[in-house]
Amino acid sequence: MELKDKMQEYPEFKNYEIVKNNNPFVLNGDFFGDGAKDLAIKIKDSTSMTFGFVDNKINGKERIVVINNENLSGGNLDFGWTEQLEKVSKNKNLWPKNEDMSNINVNFKYPINKKLVLGYNSLFGHNLESCGGGYIFWYNNKFHTITGD
């Protein structure tokens, strides 16, 4: 079964299509910190690009989560800046090496010690034509971003 056919099984994906011009446009990983392998899919509707997740649970159940205004902690909902996409390994510090970056955008209360280490995977995206980029991750029951130019 193709991914497109599988997505049609879920009503949460009914207004979206897969953004296939990105490489990769689908990633596997534990994006919710529960130890189960999830699926992250770059998707778009008529107004913006975002991500949909098949959040698999260890007990065999799954839920569909699409990043939207309700579950994104501030920030811009359009993820068009993620032409290139990578899965970030767990236990990597997501805080930029240069802690004094004046152009960093953070949409959550950042750690005082300037370290943010998740015990699960996150996403890193950037555009080919620019040097910036950023992380997209699940933290405290919301999606968050750390981006810089």
DSSP file (Angstrom, degrees, kcal/mol; ACC not computed):
  #  RESIDUE AA STRUCTURE BP1 BP2  ACC     N-H-->O    O-->H-N    N-H-->O    O-->H-N    TCO  KAPPA ALPHA  PHI   PSI    X-CA   Y-CA   Z-CA
    1    1 A M              0   0    0      0, 0.0     2,-0.1     0, 0.0     0, 0.0   0.000 360.0 360.0 360.0 130.8    0.0    0.0    0.0
    2    2 A E     >  -     0   0    0      1,-0.1     4,-2.1     4,-0.0     5,-0.2  -0.381 360.0-115.2 -73.7 155.6    1.4    3.4   -0.9
    3    3 A L  H  > S+     0   0    0      1,-0.2     4,-2.7     2,-0.2     5,-0.2   0.892 116.1  56.5 -57.8 -42.2    1.7    6.2    1.6
    4    4 A K  H  > S+     0   0    0      1,-0.2     4,-1.3     2,-0.2    -1,-0.2   0.902 108.3  47.4 -58.1 -42.3   -0.9    8.3   -0.2
    5    5 A D  H  4 S+     0   0    0      1,-0.2     4,-0.5     2,-0.2    -1,-0.2   0.897 111.4  50.7 -66.1 -40.4   -3.5    5.4    0.1
    6    6 A K  H >< S+     0   0    0     -4,-2.1     3,-1.4     1,-0.2     4,-0.3   0.898 106.5  55.1 -64.2 -40.1   -2.7    4.9    3.7
    7    7 A M  H >< S+     0   0    0     -4,-2.7     3,-1.8     1,-0.3     6,-0.4   0.849  97.8  63.6 -61.8 -33.4   -3.2    8.6    4.4
    8    8 A Q  T 3< S+     0   0    0     -4,-1.3    -1,-0.3     1,-0.3    -2,-0.2   0.681  89.7  69.1 -66.4 -16.0   -6.7    8.5    2.9
    9    9 A E  T <  S+     0   0    0     -3,-1.4    -1,-0.3    -4,-0.5    -2,-0.2   0.701  92.5  69.2 -71.1 -18.9   -7.7    6.1    5.7
   10   10 A Y    X   -     0   0    0     -3,-1.8     3,-1.5    -4,-0.3     4,-0.2  -0.889  69.0-153.2-109.6 123.2   -7.4    9.0    8.2
   11   11 A P  G >  S+     0   0    0      0, 0.0     3,-1.5     0, 0.0     4,-0.3   0.774  93.1  70.2 -62.8 -25.0   -9.9   11.9    8.1
   12   12 A E  G 3  S+     0   0    0      1,-0.3     3,-0.3     2,-0.1    -4,-0.1   0.751 101.7  45.7 -63.6 -22.8   -7.3   14.2    9.7
   13   13 A F  G X  S+     0   0    0     -3,-1.5     3,-2.0    -6,-0.4    -1,-0.3   0.370  80.0 106.4 -98.1   3.5   -5.4   14.1    6.3
   14   14 A K  T <  S+     0   0    0     -3,-1.5    -1,-0.2     1,-0.3    -2,-0.1   0.770  82.9  42.7 -61.7 -28.5   -8.4   14.6    4.0
   15   15 A N  T 3  S+     0   0    0     -3,-0.3     2,-0.3    -4,-0.3    -1,-0.3   0.268 106.1  80.6 -98.8  11.9   -7.5   18.2    3.1
   16   16 A Y    <   -     0   0    0     -3,-2.0     2,-0.3    29,-0.1    29,-0.2  -0.815  54.7-161.8-120.3 155.5   -3.8   17.6    2.7
   17   17 A E  E     -A   44   0A   0     27,-2.2    27,-2.1    -2,-0.3     2,-0.2  -0.948  34.8 -98.6-128.5 156.3   -1.5   16.2    0.0
   18   18 A I  E     -A   43   0A   0     -2,-0.3     2,-1.1    25,-0.2    25,-0.3  -0.510  25.9-133.8 -74.4 137.6    2.0   15.0    0.4
   19   19 A V    >   +     0   0    0     23,-2.5     3,-0.7    -2,-0.2    23,-0.2  -0.791  32.7 171.4 -90.6  96.4    4.8   17.4   -0.5
   20   20 A K  T 3   +     0   0    0     -2,-1.1    -1,-0.2     1,-0.2     5,-0.1   0.528  59.3  79.7 -89.7  -6.0    7.0   15.1   -2.6
   21   21 A N  T 3  S+     0   0    0     -3,-0.1     2,-0.3     4,-0.1    -1,-0.2   0.509  80.1  85.0 -80.9  -0.2    9.4   17.6   -4.0
   22   22 A N  S <  S-     0   0    0     -3,-0.7     3,-0.2    20,-0.1    62,-0.1  -0.716  85.8-114.9 -94.1 150.7   11.3   17.5   -0.7
   23   23 A N  B    S+e   84   0B   0     60,-0.8    62,-0.7     1,-0.3     2,-0.1  -0.950 102.0  12.3-131.4 114.6   13.9   14.9   -0.1
   24   24 A P  S    S+     0   0    0      0, 0.0    -1,-0.3     0, 0.0    61,-0.1   0.700  72.0 173.4 -80.2 166.0   13.1   13.1    2.1
   25   25 A F  S    S+     0   0    0     -3,-0.2    17,-2.7     1,-0.2     2,-0.4   0.426  71.3  48.5-110.5  -3.8    9.4   13.9    2.6
   26   26 A V  E     -B   41   0A   0     15,-0.2     2,-0.4    59,-0.1    15,-0.2  -1.000  65.2-178.3-136.3 134.5    8.8   11.1    5.1
   27   27 A L  E     -B   40   0A   0     13,-2.4    13,-3.1    -2,-0.4     2,-0.4  -0.987  16.3-144.1-133.3 144.8   10.9   10.2    8.1
   28   28 A N  E     +B   39   0A   0     -2,-0.4     2,-0.3    11,-0.2    11,-0.2  -0.845  43.7 110.8-102.6 143.1   10.6    7.4   10.7
   29   29 A G  E    S-B   38   0A   0      9,-1.8     9,-3.7    -2,-0.4     2,-1.2  -0.942  73.9 -78.5 172.7 173.0   11.5    8.0   14.3
   30   30 A D        +     0   0    0     -2,-0.3    91,-1.9     7,-0.2     3,-0.2  -0.765  53.2 162.4 -92.0  90.1   10.3    8.4   17.9
   31   31 A F        +     0   0    0     -2,-1.2   107,-0.5     1,-0.2    -1,-0.2   0.506  69.4  46.9 -91.3  -5.5    8.9   12.0   17.6
   32   32 A F  S    S-     0   0    0      4,-0.3    -1,-0.2    -3,-0.1   109,-0.1   0.387 105.0-117.7-117.9   1.2    6.7   11.9   20.7
   33   33 A G  S    S+     0   0    0     -3,-0.2    -2,-0.1     3,-0.2    -3,-0.0   0.697  81.7 113.1  76.4  20.1    9.1   10.3   23.3
   34   34 A D  S    S-     0   0    0      2,-0.3    24,-0.2    22,-0.1     3,-0.1   0.357  87.8-109.6-106.0   6.4    7.1    7.2   24.0
   35   35 A G  S    S+     0   0    0      1,-0.3     2,-0.3    22,-0.1    22,-0.1   0.357  81.1 117.9  86.8  -6.8    9.6    4.7   22.5
   36   36 A A  S    S-     0   0    0     20,-0.3     2,-0.5    -7,-0.0    -4,-0.3  -0.701  71.2-110.6 -95.5 147.5    7.4    3.8   19.5
   37   37 A K        -     0   0    0     -2,-0.3    -7,-0.2    -7,-0.1     2,-0.2  -0.657  40.8-172.3 -79.5 123.0    8.4    4.5   15.9
   38   38 A D  E     -B   29   0A   0     -9,-3.7    -9,-1.8    -2,-0.5     2,-0.4  -0.527  19.3-124.9-107.4 174.4    6.3    7.2   14.4
   39   39 A L  E     -BC  28  54A   0     15,-1.6    15,-2.3   -11,-0.2     2,-0.5  -0.993  15.1-161.9-125.7 125.3    6.0    8.6   10.8
   40   40 A A  E     -BC  27  53A   0    -13,-3.1   -13,-2.4    -2,-0.4     2,-0.4  -0.932  12.4-172.5-107.1 130.3    6.5   12.3   10.0
   41   41 A I  E     -BC  26  52A   0     11,-2.9    11,-2.6    -2,-0.5     2,-0.5  -0.984  23.6-131.8-128.5 127.5    5.1   13.4    6.6
   42   42 A K  E     + C   0  51A   0    -17,-2.7   -23,-2.5    -2,-0.4     2,-0.3  -0.677  42.4 169.2 -76.2 123.4    5.6   16.8    4.9
   43   43 A I  E     -AC  18  50A   0      7,-2.3     7,-2.9    -2,-0.5     2,-0.3  -0.864  19.7-161.6-134.1 164.8    2.1   17.8    3.8
   44   44 A K  E     -AC  17  49A   0    -27,-2.1   -27,-2.2    -2,-0.3     5,-0.2  -0.991   4.8-169.0-145.6 154.9    0.3   20.9    2.4
   45   45 A D        -     0   0    0      3,-2.1   -29,-0.1    -2,-0.3   -30,-0.0  -0.452  57.4 -69.4-120.2-159.5   -3.2   22.3    2.0
   46   46 A S  S    S+     0   0    0    -31,-0.2     3,-0.1    -2,-0.2   -30,-0.1   0.667 129.3  30.5 -72.1 -14.9   -4.3   25.3    0.0
   47   47 A T  S    S+     0   0    0      1,-0.3     2,-0.3     0, 0.0    -1,-0.2   0.714 119.5   1.8-116.8 -26.6   -2.6   27.8    2.3
   48   48 A S        -     0   0    0     31,-0.0    -3,-2.1    29,-0.0     2,-0.4  -0.974  57.7-109.8-158.3 166.6    0.5   26.3    3.9
   49   49 A M  E     +C   44   0A   0     -2,-0.3    30,-2.8    -5,-0.2    -5,-0.3  -0.853  45.7 147.0-101.4 141.7    3.0   23.5    4.4
   50   50 A T  E     -C   43   0A   0     -7,-2.9    -7,-2.3    -2,-0.4     2,-0.4  -0.742  41.5 -93.4-149.9-163.3    3.1   21.6    7.6
   51   51 A F  E     -C   42   0A   0     -9,-0.2    16,-2.7    -2,-0.2     2,-0.4  -0.980  21.2-159.9-128.9 142.3    3.7   18.1    9.0
   52   52 A G  E     -CD  41  66A   0    -11,-2.6   -11,-2.9    -2,-0.4     2,-0.4  -0.932  12.6-158.0-114.9 144.7    1.5   15.3    9.8
   53   53 A F  E     -CD  40  65A   0     12,-3.1    12,-2.4    -2,-0.4     2,-0.9  -0.973  19.5-149.4-125.4 136.5    2.5   12.5   12.1
   54   54 A V  E     -CD  39  64A   0    -15,-2.3   -15,-1.6    -2,-0.4     2,-1.1  -0.908  27.2-157.5 -95.5 102.1    1.3    8.9   12.5
   55   55 A D  E     - D   0  63A   0      8,-2.9     8,-1.7    -2,-0.9     2,-0.2  -0.709   7.9-160.7 -88.1  96.9    1.9    8.7   16.2
   56   56 A N  E     - D   0  62A   0     -2,-1.1     2,-0.3     6,-0.2   -20,-0.3  -0.540   4.2-146.4 -78.6 143.8    2.3    5.0   16.9
   57   57 A K    >   -     0   0    0      4,-3.2     3,-1.9    -2,-0.2   -20,-0.1  -0.795  21.3-120.5-108.9 153.3    1.8    3.8   20.4
   58   58 A I  T 3  S+     0   0    0     -2,-0.3    -1,-0.1     1,-0.3     4,-0.0   0.813 112.7  61.9 -61.9 -29.9    3.6    0.9   22.1
   59   59 A N  T 3  S-     0   0    0      1,-0.1    -1,-0.3     2,-0.1     3,-0.1   0.351 124.0-101.9 -80.1   8.4    0.2   -0.8   22.7
   60   60 A G  S <  S+     0   0    0     -3,-1.9    -2,-0.1     1,-0.3     2,-0.1   0.285  85.8 119.6  93.1 -11.0   -0.4   -0.9   19.0
   61   61 A K        -     0   0    0     -5,-0.1    -4,-3.2     1,-0.0    -1,-0.3  -0.421  43.4-162.5 -82.5 163.6   -2.8    2.0   18.8
   62   62 A E  E     -D   56   0A   0     -6,-0.2     2,-0.3    -2,-0.1    -6,-0.2  -0.977   9.3-163.3-142.7 157.4   -2.1    5.1   16.7
   63   63 A R  E     -D   55   0A   0     -8,-1.7    -8,-2.9    -2,-0.3     2,-0.5  -0.966  20.7-126.1-135.9 155.6   -3.2    8.6   16.4
   64   64 A I  E     -D   54   0A   0     -2,-0.3     2,-0.5   -10,-0.2   -10,-0.2  -0.887  25.0-174.9-103.4 130.6   -2.9   11.2   13.7
   65   65 A V  E     -D   53   0A   0    -12,-2.4   -12,-3.1    -2,-0.5     2,-0.5  -0.987   5.0-172.4-128.5 121.8   -1.4   14.6   14.6
   66   66 A V  E     -D   52   0A   0     -2,-0.5     2,-0.3   -14,-0.3   -14,-0.2  -0.955  33.4-115.3-110.4 130.2   -1.1   17.4   12.2
   67   67 A I        +     0   0    0    -16,-2.7     2,-0.2    -2,-0.5   -16,-0.2  -0.503  56.0 151.0 -65.5 123.0    0.8   20.5   13.3
   68   68 A N     >  -     0   0    0     -2,-0.3     4,-1.0   -18,-0.1     3,-0.5  -0.784  62.2 -79.3-142.2-176.9   -1.8   23.3   13.4
   69   69 A N  T  4 S+     0   0    0     -2,-0.2     5,-0.2     1,-0.2    -2,-0.1   0.760 123.9  55.2 -63.2 -25.1   -2.5   26.5   15.3
   70   70 A E  T  4 S+     0   0    0      1,-0.2    -1,-0.2     3,-0.1    -3,-0.1   0.831 117.0  31.7 -78.9 -32.2   -3.8   24.6   18.3
   71   71 A N  T  4 S+     0   0    0     -3,-0.5    72,-3.5    -5,-0.2     2,-0.6   0.339  98.7  90.5-112.0   8.5   -0.8   22.4   18.9
   72   72 A L  B  < S-f  143   0B   0     -4,-1.0     2,-1.5    70,-0.2    72,-0.2  -0.920  74.6-134.9-103.3 123.7    2.0   24.8   17.7
   73   73 A S        -     0   0    0     70,-2.9    72,-0.3    -2,-0.6    -3,-0.1  -0.606  63.5 -59.2 -80.1  92.7    3.4   26.9   20.5
   74   74 A G  S    S+     0   0    0     -2,-1.5    33,-0.1    -5,-0.2    34,-0.0  -0.214  95.6  98.6  65.1-161.5    3.6   30.3   18.8
   75   75 A G  S    S-     0   0    0     31,-0.1     2,-0.5     2,-0.0    -1,-0.1  -0.044  82.9 -50.7  76.0-179.9    5.6   30.6   15.6
   76   76 A N        -     0   0    0      1,-0.1    -1,-0.0     2,-0.1     0, 0.0  -0.808  37.7-148.4 -97.9 129.6    4.7   30.5   12.0
   77   77 A L  S    S+     0   0    0     -2,-0.5     2,-0.7    -5,-0.1    -1,-0.1   0.709  74.5  91.2 -72.0 -19.8    2.5   27.6   10.9
   78   78 A D        -     0   0    0      1,-0.1     3,-0.4   -30,-0.1   -28,-0.2  -0.686  53.4-172.7 -84.1 115.5    4.0   27.6    7.3
   79   79 A F    >   +     0   0    0    -30,-2.8     3,-1.5    -2,-0.7    -1,-0.1  -0.137  41.6 128.9 -98.5  36.3    7.0   25.2    7.2
   80   80 A G  T 3   +     0   0    0      1,-0.3     3,-0.2   -31,-0.2    -1,-0.2   0.668  60.9  74.1 -62.6 -16.3    8.0   26.2    3.7
   81   81 A W  T 3  S+     0   0    0     -3,-0.4    -1,-0.3     1,-0.2     3,-0.3   0.340  76.3  83.4 -79.0   7.8   11.5   26.7    5.1
   82   82 A T    <   +     0   0    0     -3,-1.5    -1,-0.2     1,-0.2    45,-0.2  -0.353  41.5 138.7-110.6  52.8   12.0   22.9    5.3
   83   83 A E  S    S+     0   0    0     -2,-0.2   -60,-0.8    -3,-0.2     2,-0.4   0.936  75.6  42.9 -58.5 -47.3   13.1   22.0    1.8
   84   84 A Q  E    S-eG  23 126B   0     42,-3.3    42,-1.7    -3,-0.3     2,-0.4  -0.843  81.5-167.4 -99.5 138.3   15.7   19.7    3.2
   85   85 A L  E     + G   0 125B   0    -62,-0.7     2,-0.3    -2,-0.4    40,-0.2  -0.983   9.6 176.7-133.7 136.8   14.6   17.5    6.1
   86   86 A E  E     - G   0 124B   0     38,-2.4    38,-2.4    -2,-0.4     2,-0.5  -0.978  30.5-122.0-136.3 149.6   16.6   15.4    8.5
   87   87 A K  E     - G   0 123B   0     -2,-0.3     2,-0.4    36,-0.2    36,-0.2  -0.804  30.7-139.7 -86.1 131.0   15.7   13.3   11.5
   88   88 A V  E     - G   0 122B   0     34,-3.1    34,-1.0    -2,-0.5     3,-0.1  -0.784  20.3-115.2 -94.0 133.6   17.7   14.5   14.6
   89   89 A S    >   -     0   0    0     -2,-0.4     3,-0.9    32,-0.2    29,-0.2  -0.268  35.0-100.0 -63.3 149.8   19.1   11.8   16.8
   90   90 A K  T 3  S+     0   0    0      1,-0.2    29,-0.2    29,-0.2    31,-0.1  -0.311 104.8  31.6 -65.8 158.4   17.8   11.6   20.4
   91   91 A N  T 3  S+     0   0    0     27,-3.9     2,-0.4    29,-0.3    -1,-0.2   0.658  84.9 135.4  65.5  20.6   19.9   13.2   23.1
   92   92 A K    <   -     0   0    0     -3,-0.9    26,-0.8    26,-0.4     2,-0.6  -0.815  62.8-115.2 -95.2 138.2   21.3   15.9   20.9
   93   93 A N  B     -K  117   0C   0     -2,-0.4    24,-0.2    24,-0.2     4,-0.1  -0.617  26.1-168.5 -72.5 118.9   21.4   19.4   22.2
   94   94 A L        +     0   0    0     22,-3.0    -1,-0.2    -2,-0.6    41,-0.1   0.589  55.9 103.0 -85.2 -11.4   19.0   21.4   20.1
   95   95 A W  S    S-     0   0    0     21,-0.3     4,-0.1     1,-0.1    21,-0.1  -0.555  86.0-102.2 -74.2 135.2   20.1   24.8   21.4
   96   96 A P        -     0   0    0      0, 0.0    -1,-0.1     0, 0.0     5,-0.1  -0.192  21.7-124.6 -58.2 146.9   22.4   26.5   18.9
   97   97 A K  S    S+     0   0    0      1,-0.2     2,-1.2     2,-0.1     3,-0.1   0.866 104.8  64.7 -60.2 -37.3   26.1   26.4   19.6
   98   98 A N    >   -     0   0    0      1,-0.2     3,-1.7     2,-0.0    -1,-0.2  -0.732  69.9-173.9 -89.3  93.7   26.3   30.2   19.5
   99   99 A E  T 3  S+     0   0    0     -2,-1.2    -1,-0.2     1,-0.3    -2,-0.1   0.685  78.0  60.4 -63.9 -18.7   24.1   31.0   22.5
  100  100 A D  T 3   +     0   0    0     -3,-0.1    -1,-0.3     3,-0.0     2,-0.1   0.205  68.4 145.5 -96.4  16.0   24.3   34.8   21.8
  101  101 A M    X   -     0   0    0     -3,-1.7     3,-0.7     1,-0.2     0, 0.0  -0.337  35.1-161.5 -55.7 123.5   22.7   34.5   18.3
  102  102 A S  T 3  S+     0   0    0      1,-0.2    -1,-0.2    -2,-0.1    -3,-0.0   0.658  85.4  54.9 -82.8 -14.9   20.7   37.7   17.9
  103  103 A N  T 3  S+     0   0    0      2,-0.1    46,-0.3     0, 0.0     2,-0.3   0.138  77.2 123.9-105.7  20.3   18.6   36.3   15.1
  104  104 A I    <   -     0   0    0     -3,-0.7     2,-0.5    44,-0.2    44,-0.2  -0.621  46.4-154.7 -83.0 139.7   17.3   33.2   16.9
  105  105 A N  E     +H  147   0B   0     42,-3.2    42,-2.2    -2,-0.3     2,-0.4  -0.965  15.4 176.4-116.3 119.8   13.6   32.6   17.1
  106  106 A V  E     -H  146   0B   0     -2,-0.5    40,-0.2    40,-0.2   -31,-0.1  -0.986  17.2-166.1-125.6 130.2   12.3   30.5   19.9
  107  107 A N        +     0   0    0     38,-1.4     2,-0.3    -2,-0.4    39,-0.1  -0.013  69.9  48.7-109.0  31.5    8.6   30.0   20.5
  108  108 A F  S    S-     0   0    0     37,-0.1     2,-0.8    36,-0.1    -2,-0.0  -0.956 101.9 -76.3-153.2 168.5    8.7   28.6   24.0
  109  109 A K        -     0   0    0     -2,-0.3     3,-0.1     1,-0.0    -2,-0.1  -0.607  58.7-140.0 -72.2 111.4   10.4   29.4   27.4
  110  110 A Y        -     0   0    0     -2,-0.8     6,-0.1     1,-0.1    -1,-0.0  -0.319  23.2 -87.2 -78.9 156.6   13.9   28.3   26.7
  111  111 A P    >   -     0   0    0      0, 0.0     3,-1.4     0, 0.0    -1,-0.1  -0.311  27.8-134.0 -62.7 140.6   16.1   26.5   29.2
  112  112 A I  T 3  S+     0   0    0      1,-0.3    -2,-0.1     2,-0.1    -3,-0.0   0.864 106.9  52.9 -62.5 -37.3   18.1   28.7   31.5
  113  113 A N  T 3  S-     0   0    0      2,-0.2    -1,-0.3     1,-0.1     3,-0.1   0.363 112.9-119.0 -83.8   8.0   21.2   26.7   31.0
  114  114 A K  S <  S+     0   0    0     -3,-1.4     2,-0.4     1,-0.2    -2,-0.1   0.806  77.2 117.4  60.2  32.2   20.9   27.1   27.2
  115  115 A K        +     0   0    0    -21,-0.1     2,-0.4     2,-0.0    -2,-0.2  -0.997  37.2 177.2-128.7 134.8   20.6   23.3   26.7
  116  116 A L        +     0   0    0     -2,-0.4   -22,-3.0    -3,-0.1     2,-0.6  -0.857  10.7 172.5-135.8 100.6   17.6   21.4   25.3
  117  117 A V  B     -K   93   0C   0     -2,-0.4     2,-0.4   -24,-0.2   -24,-0.2  -0.943  12.8-162.0-115.5 118.4   18.2   17.7   25.1
  118  118 A L        -     0   0    0    -26,-0.8   -27,-3.9    -2,-0.6   -26,-0.4  -0.778  20.0-141.4 -98.5 143.3   15.4   15.5   24.2
  119  119 A G  S    S+     0   0    0     -2,-0.4     2,-0.3   -29,-0.2   -29,-0.2   0.090  86.9  46.8 -86.4  23.1   15.4   11.7   24.8
  120  120 A Y  S    S-     0   0    0    -31,-0.2   -29,-0.3   -28,-0.1   -28,-0.3  -0.897  97.3 -70.5-152.7 176.5   13.7   11.2   21.4
  121  121 A N        -     0   0    0    -91,-1.9    17,-0.3    -2,-0.3     2,-0.3  -0.308  39.0-179.8 -78.8 156.6   13.9   12.4   17.8
  122  122 A S  E     -G   88   0B   0    -34,-1.0   -34,-3.1    15,-0.1     2,-0.4  -0.794  27.9-104.5-136.3-178.1   13.1   15.8   16.4
  123  123 A L  E     -GI  87 136B   0     13,-2.7    13,-2.3    -2,-0.3     2,-0.4  -0.879  20.2-162.1-112.9 145.8   13.2   17.2   12.9
  124  124 A F  E     +GI  86 135B   0    -38,-2.4   -38,-2.4    -2,-0.4     2,-0.3  -0.998  17.3 176.2-124.1 128.9   15.7   19.6   11.4
  125  125 A G  E     +GI  85 134B   0      9,-2.6     9,-2.3    -2,-0.4     2,-0.3  -0.945   7.2 158.7-130.9 153.0   14.8   21.5    8.2
  126  126 A H  E     -G   84   0B   0    -42,-1.7   -42,-3.3    -2,-0.3     2,-0.3  -0.974  37.2-105.9-160.5 163.8   16.4   24.2    6.1
  127  127 A N    >   -     0   0    0     -2,-0.3     3,-1.1   -44,-0.2   -46,-0.1  -0.708  23.5-130.3 -93.6 148.4   16.3   25.6    2.5
  128  128 A L  T 3  S+     0   0    0     -2,-0.3    -1,-0.1     1,-0.2   -46,-0.0   0.813 105.7  53.5 -65.7 -30.4   19.0   24.8    0.0
  129  129 A E  T 3  S+     0   0    0      2,-0.0     2,-0.3    -3,-0.0    -1,-0.2   0.435 107.1  54.7 -87.9   0.1   19.4   28.5   -0.9
  130  130 A S    <   -     0   0    0     -3,-1.1    19,-0.0     2,-0.1     0, 0.0  -0.871  69.6-135.4-133.4 165.1   20.0   29.8    2.7
  131  131 A C  S    S+     0   0    0     18,-0.3    -1,-0.1    -2,-0.3    -3,-0.0   0.503  80.0  84.7 -96.6  -5.2   22.2   29.1    5.6
  132  132 A G        +     0   0    0     17,-0.2     2,-0.3    15,-0.0    17,-0.2   0.165  44.7 141.3 -80.3-158.9   19.5   29.1    8.3
  133  133 A G  E     - J   0 148B   0     15,-1.8    15,-2.1    -7,-0.1     2,-0.3  -0.904  23.9-150.3 147.9-173.3   17.2   26.4    9.4
  134  134 A G  E     -IJ 125 147B   0     -9,-2.3    -9,-2.6    -2,-0.3     2,-0.3  -0.993  17.5 -92.0-178.5 173.3   15.7   25.1   12.5
  135  135 A Y  E     -IJ 124 146B   0     11,-2.3    11,-1.6    -2,-0.3     2,-0.4  -0.752  20.4-162.9-102.7 146.4   14.4   22.3   14.7
  136  136 A I  E     +IJ 123 145B   0    -13,-2.3   -13,-2.7    -2,-0.3     2,-0.3  -1.000  28.0 156.2-125.7 127.2   10.8   21.2   15.0
  137  137 A F  E     - J   0 144B   0      7,-2.2     7,-2.7    -2,-0.4     2,-0.5  -0.990  44.6-113.4-154.7 158.6   10.0   19.1   18.1
  138  138 A W  E     + J   0 143B   0   -107,-0.5     2,-0.3   -17,-0.3     5,-0.2  -0.819  44.2 157.8 -92.4 127.2    7.4   17.9   20.5
  139  139 A Y  E >   - J   0 142B   0      3,-3.0     3,-0.8    -2,-0.5    -2,-0.1  -0.938  63.4  -2.8-157.2 127.2    7.9   19.3   24.0
  140  140 A N  T 3  S-     0   0    0     -2,-0.3     3,-0.1     1,-0.2    -1,-0.0   0.903 129.0 -54.9  53.1  45.9    5.4   19.7   26.9
  141  141 A N  T 3  S+     0   0    0      1,-0.2     2,-0.3  -109,-0.1    -1,-0.2   0.717 122.6  83.0  63.5  26.4    2.5   18.5   24.8
  142  142 A K  E <  S- J   0 139B   0     -3,-0.8    -3,-3.0   -69,-0.0     2,-0.3  -0.976  80.0-108.0-146.8 159.6    3.0   21.0   22.0
  143  143 A F  E     -fJ  72 138B   0    -72,-3.5   -70,-2.9    -2,-0.3     2,-0.3  -0.707  40.0-176.7 -85.8 145.4    5.2   21.4   18.9
  144  144 A H  E     - J   0 137B   0     -7,-2.7    -7,-2.2    -2,-0.3     2,-0.3  -0.899  12.1-149.5-136.7 163.1    7.9   24.0   19.1
  145  145 A T  E     - J   0 136B   0    -72,-0.3   -38,-1.4    -2,-0.3     2,-0.4  -0.985   9.9-166.7-135.2 149.0   10.6   25.5   16.8
  146  146 A I  E     +HJ 106 135B   0    -11,-1.6   -11,-2.3    -2,-0.3     2,-0.3  -0.967  28.1 168.7-127.3 115.8   14.0   26.9   17.2
  147  147 A T  E     +HJ 105 134B   0    -42,-2.2   -42,-3.2    -2,-0.4     2,-0.3  -0.906  11.3 175.3-129.0 156.8   15.1   28.7   14.0
  148  148 A G  E       J   0 133B   0    -15,-2.1   -15,-1.8    -2,-0.3   -44,-0.2  -0.976 360.0 360.0-152.5 162.2   17.9   31.0   13.0
  149  149 A D              0   0    0    -46,-0.3   -18,-0.3    -2,-0.3   -17,-0.2   0.418 360.0 360.0 -97.4 360.0   19.2   32.7    9.9
